[in-house]
Amino acid sequence: MGRRFNGEGSVYKRNDSRRAKKWVAQKTLPDGRRKYSYARTKQEAIELLKTMQAQVREGALPPSSERLTVKQYFTEWLAMKERQLKPSSLRTYRERVENVILPNIGHRQLSKLHPLELEKLYRQQLEKGDSPATVQMLHRIIHRALGDAVRLGYLPANIAKNLAPPRGARSRAERAMLPEEARRLLQAARGDSLEALVVLALTTGMRKGELLALRWRDIDLDNGLLQVSGTLVRIAGDYRIEPPKSASGRRRIPLPQEAVDALRAHRQRQLEERLRAGPAWRELDLVFCRADGYYLNERSVLRWYHELLERAGLPRYRFHDLRHTAATVALANGVSLRETSALLGHSRPSMTLDTYAHAVPGADEKAVRRIAQALMS
């Protein structure tokens, strides 16, 4: 006879001693059917039962796991992770769930999801321009979520367990523009309302989110300095600027004269837009914003950027490739690895080296000489 737990279910031990998870949490659902979750210990089973009780009380999940959709499960799973993840990790999880998982497979029943659907999702994201590292992050999120679904009794097994996320055959730095291509892009952007955005991306290596989060108080044009203090994120349809994920992401960047000139011209255009907007202007102190002062939509920025590439007669480089271009040009022209790493906001120089080692002049020759000295001395 199972132990009654607050009158809302029961916890008992299975007779089959061969099972690794011997304890069962059982809950009768509102539609009369029973839900079971399995655990290795009695205390773990009690915690599972408490989770099921809370979910039924709050109406967070449908009464039957057979009807549970990917969207319903992942939405509740994110809420469950809010207290367990760091804010930066939660932001990444939420962005991948809301922008990739839900639009593509959110309608599918969780219990009927097939490994091939996940493989297809990974392949689609690569074709859309996501880097292998970004797709690997997507896989880790899905794997973790489905693992929790197994633990909670919604799935018999984790279908993501044996999937191999794609690995890049090429370094992402190999997507960098050639110097003459970058010059053509700058020429095509000259006089454009967002010229300064491209100039900063190519000369500072800043990320798109960091650029769109820039505020005028972050910039000292007289001394040619820029402070990276946040990144723009969109969660549940709302924009907000969040601090960098690491201390290295909060950095000061010296500006070349070309960037200072572009920003001065950009500020003058923005002041004119502000006058035209009048009372409709929204004072957010943003460097890059809409004609009414509000945050720029990322899709609008990418659409503008792709049109700019066409005007310059260039292939469809990702916006992130402007960052790669800045890093590659810096290393190829003698900027030290440590200085380039600090410019990019990497947490350690080894991360920069892993991505851009091929751009360091003579790196292969130095490696060969060091190996030879160690072996022959």
N, C-alpha and C positions, 0 to 999 in steps of 0.2 A: 504494500500500500504506500503510495507516494506521500511525502510530507506536504501538507497544505501550507501555503505561503500567503498569509494575510487574506485568505479567502479568495484569491485571484489567480489561482493556478497551483501547480504542484512541482516538487522536485523529488526525483527518485533515482535509484540506481538500477541499471540494466542487469539482467541475469547473465548475459553473454560476457564472460570474463576475457574473451579474445579481443574485445573492442578496446581501442586506445582511449576513446572518450566514453567512459562508463556511466557518467551522470547525465540525467535528462531534465530539462526544464520544459514543462508543458503548460500551455495557456489556451483556454477556450476563447475563441474569437467571437465578435458580435454576431457573425452569421451562423454560429453553431459549430463550425469546424474547429479542429484543434491544431495548434502550432507547436512544433517541437524544436528545441535547440539542444545541442550536445556539448558536454564539457568534460575535462579531465578530472576536475575536483568538484566536491559538493559546493564549496563557496563560489566557484566560478559559475556553476549552474544557477545558484541563487541570484548572482549578479545579472545573468542573462535573463532570468525571469523578471527581475526588476525593470530591465530595459524594455522587455516586451510589454509589461504593464503600462509603462510610461507612454510608449508609442501608441497603444490602443486608446488610452485616456485622452491624449492630445490629438488623436485622429491624424497622426503624422504619416501613417502607412495604411494601405488598404487592408481589409480584414484577411485577405488570402494572399499568400506569397505567390500563388500561381498567376495572379493578376497584377503583380507588382511590376511596374515598368522601370526601365533604366533611369528615367527622369525622376520618378518618385523616390527611388532608392538613393541615387546620388545626391539629390537635394537634401534628404534627411541625413545622409552620411556626412555631408559637409557641415551641417549644423552640429553633428555629433563631434566633429573634429575641431570645432572652434576653440575649445579649451585645451586641446592637446597639442596644437601646432603653434609655432612661432608666427607672429603676424605676417612676416615676409613669406613664410612657407604657405600659410593659409591663403595669401593673396595669389600665389602661383597656382595652388590647387583650384581656387575658385575660378581663375581666369581660364584654365584648361577645361574645367568641367562645363562652365557656362558658354564658352566660345567654340569648343570642339566636340566634347562628348555629347552634350544634350542636343545640339542642332543636328548631329549625324545619326546617333543611335538612341536618342532619348525616348523615342516612341516604342522601342522594342521591349518585349517582356524580358525581364531579367533572367528568368529561368530558361528561356529559349535562346539566349544569346550564344552565338557560335564563335569559336576561335578565328575562323576565316573572316568574320565581320571585323574583328579587331585588326587582323592583318591588313585588310582593305583600308581601314581607317588610318593606320600608320602610313600606308603607301600614299593615300590621298594627301596627307599633311606634308609629306616630302615633296609631292608634285606641286603643292601650293607655295612651296618655298621655305617651309620649316627646316631647320638644320637637323641632322641626325641626333644631336644632343637634346634638342627640344622634343623630338619624337620619343626619345628614350625616357625623358621626364614624364611625358604623357603615359607611356607604358607603366612606369613605376606607380603613378597615381591609380591607374586602372587596376593593376595587380594588387595594390594595397586595399583598394575599396572592395574588390571581389573577395579578397582574403577575409575581410571583416564580414562579408555577406555569408561566407561559409561558417565562420565562427558563430554568427547569429542564427544560423539555421535556415537561411533563405536559399542557399545553394548547396548541392552535395559536394562540389569540387570547384576549385579555382581554375577557370578555363584559360586564364592568362599566364598560368604558372610555367608552361612549357613553350611559350612564345618567345622568339628571339627578336627583340627590337632592332631596327635597322642601324647599321653602323656606317658612318661615312667612309667611302673609299678615298675621298680627298679631304684635305684640311679646308675648313671654312675660309681660311685666308686666301685660298686659291680662287675665291670668288671676288677678290679685290680688283678694282679697276686699274687699268694701266694709267700711268701719269697723263698721257695725252688724252685718254678718255675722260679723266677727271677734269682736265682743262676745258674740254668741249662741253661738259655738263655745266661748269661754272659760267662759261660764255653764254649758254642757252638760258641760264637763270638770271643773267644781268638785267637789272631793272624790274624784275618780277617782285610781286608783293611778298614772296617768301624766299627771296634770294638769300637773305641772311641765314635761313635755316640750313640750306645746303652748304654755305660757306662754313658755318660752325661745325656741321657734321664732318666735313672733310678735313678741317684744320684742327679740331679738338678730339675727334673720335668719340664724341658723346653719343649715348644711346637715344633712340627716338623718344622714349618716355621722359628722359632727362631734359631733352630739348623742349618738349611741349610743357614741361613743368617750370621752365625758367621764368623768373620774375625779374623785373627791372632792378629790384633791390639786391639781386644776386650779382649784378654787373657793375663794375667800376670802369667806365669808358675812359676816364682821364688817365688812369694808371694801367689800363689794358689788362684787367683781371676779371675772372668769372668764377663764381662759387657754385659748385654743384651741390644742391641741398635737398633734392627730392626727385621723385619720378611720378608722372601722371598715370593714374590707374582708373579704370572704369569698372565699378562693381554694382550689379543690379541696376544698371542704367544711370547711375550717379557718378560724376567725376570727383576725384579728390587727389591731392598731392600727398604722397606718403614719403617718409624719410628713406634714404638708401638702405639696402639690405645689410650692408656692412660698413664699418668705419672707413674702409678704404674707398667706398663709393662716395663719401662726402669729401670732396677734394677741391682744391683751388687750381685753376688753369690759367696760365698766361695767354693773352690773346695776341695774335699777329696783327699788324696794322690793317691788313685786308679785312679781317673780321671786325675790327673796330669801325672801319669805314662803312662796312655793310650794315652794322648795327645802328650807326648814327643815321644812315639813310632810312633804315627800317623804322626807327623811332619817329622820324619826321613824318613818314607816311601814316604811321599809327595815330599821331596827334591830329592829322587831318581827318582820319576816319572817326576819331572820337568827337571832333567838332560836328561832323555830319550826323553822327548818331544822336547827339544831344542827350536828352533825358533817358533814352533807351540804352545808353552805354552802361555796361556792368563793370564796375571797378574791381578787378581782381589782380591788377599789377602784372598781368601776363605779358611776356615778350611776344609770344606767338599766339594769336587768338583770332576769333571771328571778327566780323565787322562791327559787332556790338560788344566786344570785349570778353565774350565767354570762351570757354575752352574749345579748342579745335577738335573736331571729330577725327579719329585716327584714319578712318576709311577715306575721308575727304583729303587728308594729307597724302595718303598713298595714291589716290586717284590723280592728284596734282603732280606728284612725283613721277608717276608712270607717263603722264603726258609730257613732262619735262624731258624724260629719257627719249621719247619719240622725237621731240623737237631737236634734240642733240644727235639723233641718229644712232643711239646706243642700244644694246640689247637690254633685256628686262632684268637689270640688277635689282636685288632687294635693297630696301632702304638701309638695312643693317650692313650691307656691303660697303657703305660709305665709311663706317667705323673700321672695317677691315682694311680699306684703302688707306686710311690715315695711319693705322698701325704699321702696315707693310712699308709705306713710304718712309715713315720715321725710322724704322729699323734698317732699311736698305740704305739710308743716308747717314748712318753713324750714330743715331740716338741710342743711348744705352738701353739694355733690356729693363733695368730698374726704372729708368725715367719713363720709358714707354708704358710699363706696367702701372706706374703711378698715374700717368695721363689717362689711361683707360679705366682706372678704378678697380683693377684686379686686386684680389685679396693677397696674392703672392706672385712674384715674378715667374715662378715655375708654370703658372697657368698661362702666362703670356708666351713663354717659351714653347709650351706644348702646342699652341695654336699657330705661332708665327716663326718657328725655328728656321724654316726654309728662307725667310726674308733676311736673316742675319748674314751679312757677307762673310764668307770664309768659315762658316760654322762647321761644315763638313770636314774641311781641311784641319781645323783645330781639333776636332774630335779624333780624327785619324792619327794626328801627331801625338795626342795625349795617350791614346791606346798603345801606340808604338813605344813611347817612352816608358810606359808602365811595364810593358812586356820585355823590352830589350835592355833596360838599365840593370 
